[in-house]
Amino acid sequence: MSENNPKYKILQQVLDEETYRTDTSTLLAYDTNGKYLFRALNSNYFLQNDDNEEMQLLDMEAAEEVWNEMPNKHVTNIAAAFPKYHGGVGMDTYTNLYDD
């Protein structure tokens, strides 16, 4: 990870009739071009583009592909990033809603 605290915009957007917020989602990976991959509280994945302030929902396969391609991993363990799909079901996964 090249930065300890990447600076993304705090955004909220309704996608497929659900509200997605960067400040309550878990950052998984990012690049230097202002793109950030998140896992929402509902376990859906979305990509945020800071340039145009848009969010895009991704299915798990697309999200994992983006995670693999992004140079900076905020969550470095694939089972923690994609717990439902890599044996992490039932394991404790980090969310920024916990008090550290």
KAFENPE-V322689 format. One record per residue. RES is the residue in one small letter. SS is DSSP state (H for helix, E for strand, L for the rest). PHI is phi in whole degrees, 0 to 359 (* if undefined). PSI is psi as a letter, one per 40 degrees, with the letter a starting at -180 (* if undefined). Layout:
RES;SS;PHI;PSI
RES;SS;PHI;PSI
This chain:
m;L;*;h
s;L;274;d
e;L;233;i
n;L;283;d
n;L;230;g
p;L;297;i
k;L;257;h
y;L;251;i
k;L;285;i
i;L;278;h
l;L;233;i
q;E;222;h
q;E;210;i
v;E;266;h
l;E;231;h
d;L;50;f
e;L;66;e
e;E;234;i
t;E;269;h
y;E;245;h
r;E;228;h
t;H;289;d
d;H;282;e
t;H;244;e
s;L;258;i
t;E;264;h
l;E;288;h
l;E;257;d
a;E;200;i
y;E;202;i
d;L;237;a
t;L;272;e
n;L;260;e
g;L;82;f
k;E;249;h
y;E;226;h
l;E;257;h
f;E;236;i
r;E;248;h
a;L;282;i
l;L;299;d
n;L;276;e
s;L;73;e
n;L;277;i
y;E;249;i
f;E;213;i
l;E;251;h
q;E;251;h
n;E;247;h
d;L;292;d
d;L;298;d
n;L;250;e
e;L;55;f
e;E;250;i
m;E;240;i
q;E;227;h
l;E;290;i
l;E;232;i
d;L;284;i
m;H;301;d
e;H;297;d
a;H;294;d
a;H;297;d
e;H;294;d
e;H;296;d
v;H;298;d
w;H;302;d
n;H;296;d
e;H;277;d
m;L;288;h
p;L;286;d
n;E;246;h
k;E;261;h
h;L;276;d
v;L;251;h
t;L;272;e
n;L;264;h
i;H;296;d
a;H;292;d
a;H;283;d
a;H;286;d
f;L;229;g
p;L;298;d
k;L;291;d
y;L;250;e
h;L;227;f
g;L;77;e
g;L;263;e
v;L;299;h
g;L;90;e
m;L;277;i
d;L;285;h
t;L;243;i
y;L;294;h
t;L;224;i
n;L;284;e
l;L;273;e
y;L;284;i
d;L;280;h
d;L;267;*
